[in-house]
Amino acid sequence: MCMAFDLAVLSAHLGSGFPRFVYHDGAFESLDSRKKRSLWRSIVSMPPSVFRSS
């Protein structure tokens, strides 16, 4: 769940300019279907500013 941790860090540091870039490849490949849905719901419920650089 490294991706979930990184998203938590991103949301905690909104507006501070840290970090500048986060990339994850294959975040959903090895997850159980329930965890995929849960992680996806968490991602889509985040404010768009989490995904933009400052």
CORHU-V128233 format. One record per pair of residues at least 4 apart in sequence whose C-alpha atoms are under 6 Angstrom apart, sorted by the first residue. I is the first residue (numbers start at 1). GAP is how many residues later the second one is. D is the distance in Angstrom with one decimal. If there is no record, write none. Layout:
{{I & GAP & D} {I & GAP & D}}
//
This chain:
{{11 & 39 & 5.9} {17 & 37 & 5.6} {20 & 33 & 6.0} {28 & 8 & 6.0} {31 & 5 & 5.9} {35 & 4 & 6.0}}
//
